[in-house]
Amino acid sequence: MNSTRADFAAPRWLVHLLRTTPAAVPWSRAARAAVALAVPLAVAYLAGDIKVGALISAGALPTVLAESGGTYRYRAQRLGGAASAAIIGYALGLLTGGNLAFSIPTVVLIAAISALISAAGSNASVAGLQLFVFTVLGTGQHVVGEAGVALGWFVLGAAWGLAVALSGWTVHATSPERSAVAQVFIELAAMLSAQDEATQLAARQQLTDAMNTAYDRLLTARSWLSGRDTTYRSLLNLLSATTPAVEASVAMVNSGTKAPPEVIEQFTALATAVLAGAPLPKPLNGKPEDPQVAALYHGIARIGTKQERGRRERVTPAQRLKDWFGLLVSGPLTWIATLRLTLCVALAELTSALVPVDRSYWITLTVGIVLKPDFGSVFGRAVLRGLGTVVGVGFGAAVLGLGAHGFAVVLVVALFAAGAAIGKVRNYGILSAFVTPLIIVQMDLTAGGDWPVVMARLIDTVLGCVIVLVFGYLLWPGSRRPKVGGRLADVADEVAEYVEHGLRPAETAQDTTERSRRRRIAYRGLADLRTAFQQLVVEPSPAGRQAAAWWPAIVALEQVADAVTAVVVTIEHGARPPESADVELLTAALSELASAVREQRDPVDVELPETETLSNVSDQLESAFDAVRGPDFSRSRFSFRRRS
C-alpha cells in the first residue's frame, strides 16, 4: 500500500493552534518577571519563612500576567488596575472561602462582573480577569484567623510587582514611544527592500501594525498630557508627517516599482535618529523622473517639517463610563458571553464541591481563564490550556514531588516566570505550561504541597476543560457556527468609506485630514480582521473551515486598499481625480460585497470602471468577489460589466 506524506498531514485547525506567533523574545520583560516572582522567595528563605515569601510572590503575579508593551503611563494604568483588582478578588476569596454557602455565590457573581467589565476595553478586561482569578485562588487559601495577615503580604507583593515593572520609568520615560515611531521607519525600509511578493505582503502587514501601535501609544500619552509635553507632541507630529511617505511606499510596492537604495538608507537613518533622540537626517536631493519615486521623495521631504497636528480632546472618566454603559445596552454579545461564563463557572463550583480532592478550586480557575469572553477561540484555548497544563503539572511535580527546596526552588520559579513572559507573546499553550507550575508552587508551598496535590491539579484542569468544551462549546447555541462574515462585511464597508473619501478631490485641509483618517480606519480594520480570523481558524467546526475559506477574501480586500492608496498618491501629486460616477461604482461594488457576505448569498452582477486610473482597483475588486463567491459556485452565476 502506497502512502503519501499528505495522508499523514495534521488537521488544519491543529496546525494553526500549535503555531507560535513570530514575535521577538521580550528579554527585558522576562527578566522583570523573574525578579518580581523569585526575589521574594529568596528573601523568605534567608529569613526562614517560606510561606510569607510565597504570598508576596503571588501578590506580584498579577503584574507579570498583565504586563504588555506601551508607554509607561499606559502600563501604569494597566498594571495598577490589574493589581488592584487582584487584591480585591483575593480579599473576597479569603473572606468567603471557608463556607461554600458564601464562596460559591461570590465566585459566580465575580465571574459575571468580570465578563461585563471586559466590554470597557483592554485594560478593564485584564483587570476583570485578575479579579476573577484571584477571587478563586483566595477561596482555596482561606485559613481561619489568618486572612488579614495573608492579605497584607499579598498587597506588599502587588506593590513590589508594580515597582519592578515600572522601574525603568525614571530613566527611559519616552523610550516606548520613540521605539514605536522608529519601528514605522524600520518597517518601511523592510517593505521596500523585499525581493518577492509574499515578503512584501508580510512587510506591509507589519507596517500597518507598526503604524497602529505608534498612534495608539502616542495618542494615549498625549491624551493624558493634554498636549503639554514637547517630546510627545513632536513625536506625534513626526508620525503624522510620515503618512504621505507611507502611502507612496505602499503604492510603489503595489505597482512593482523598486525603491532607490538611498530611500531605504534614509528610512534606516530616520529610525536611528528617532531612537537616539538625535536630529533627523536631511531630506534627499534630486528630482526623479518616475512619478511614483518622485511622490516618495516628496513624502520623505515632509518628514520632520514643523507641522502641528490638531490636539485630541481628553476623554474624561465619566465619558469612559458612559461609553462602557452604551456598549452594554447596545447589543447582546457581551451579555451572551457573560451568561455562558456564569453558567460554566456555576457548574465548575458545584463540581468542585462534589469532587473528593482537597482545594479543587483549580476546576473553576480553568473554566474562567478559558472562557474569558474576549480572548479568542473557546475551543482553541481549552485545548491549549489542557496541553499546557499537562506539561506544567510535570514541571510542578518536579519541583514539589521531588522535594526541591531552598534556592533550587527560587531558581526554578525565576525560570518559570521568564518562560511565562515569553509564552505570553508566543503561544497560549506555552503560557499555560509555565503559569501552571508557578501558581502550584506559590499556592501550594504554603501548605507543603506534594505529589497528590500536583496530580489533583491535573485532574481539576481536565474537568475544567471538559466543562468548557461540553457546556461552553458543544452544547452552547451557535458556538460552532458563529457568524464570522459580519466582521468581514464591516471591514468591506470601511474600505468603501476610504474609497469615497480617498478618491474624491480634497478641497480643504479638513478633507485631506479625513482622507488620512479613513485610510487608517480601513487598514486598522483589516489588521483586526486578520487577527480575528486567525483566532477562529483554529477550530475544527464549520466556522473554522469558513474562516479558512474566506481567508483569500481578506487578502483581496487588503490588495483593494493598497490599489486605492496607489491612486490616492497620484491624486495628491497632481493627477486628475476619477470621475464621481466611477467612484460611486466602486463604493457600490464594495457595498454589494459586504451585503452578500452579511446575507450569506451570491453577489449580484455589478458594473466596474475600466479607466486606466482605476483599472488595478477594479482588478483587485474582481479578485475579492471571486474569493467571496468561492470555488463551489460557477462563474456563469456572477459577472462584471466594465464601464469605460
Secondary structure, DSSP 8 states (H G I E B T S, - for coil): ----GGGG---HHHHHHH--------HHHHHHHHHHHHHHHHHHHHHT-HHHHHHHHHHHHHHHHH--SS-HHHHHHHHHHHHHHHHHHHHHHHHHTT-HHHHHHHHHHHHHHHHHHGGG-HHHHHHHHHHHHHHHHHHHT--TT-HHHHHHHHHHHHHHHHHHHTTTTTT-TTHHHHHHHHHHHHHHHHHHH--SHHHHHHHHHHHHHHHHHHHHHHHHHHHHHTT--HHHHHHHHHHHHTHHHHHHHHHHHHHT----HHHHHHHHHHHHHHHHT-----------SSHHHHHHHHHHHHTT------------HHHHHHHHHHHHHH-SHHHHHHHHHHHHHHHHHHHHHHS-STTTTHHHHHHHHHT-TTSS-HHHHHHHHHHHHHHHHHHHIIIIITT--THHHHHHHHHHHHHHHHHHHH-HHHHHHHHHHHHHHHHHGGGT--HHHHHHHHHHHHHHHHHHHIIIIISSTTSSS--THHHHHHHHHHHHHHHHHHSS---SHHHHHHHHHHHHHHHHHHHHHHHHHHHHTT-SSHHHHHHHHHHHHHHHHHHHHHHHHHHHHHHHTT-----HHHHHHHHHHHHHHHHHHHHTS----EEEE--TTTHHHHHHHHHHHHHHH-TTS-GGG--EEEE-
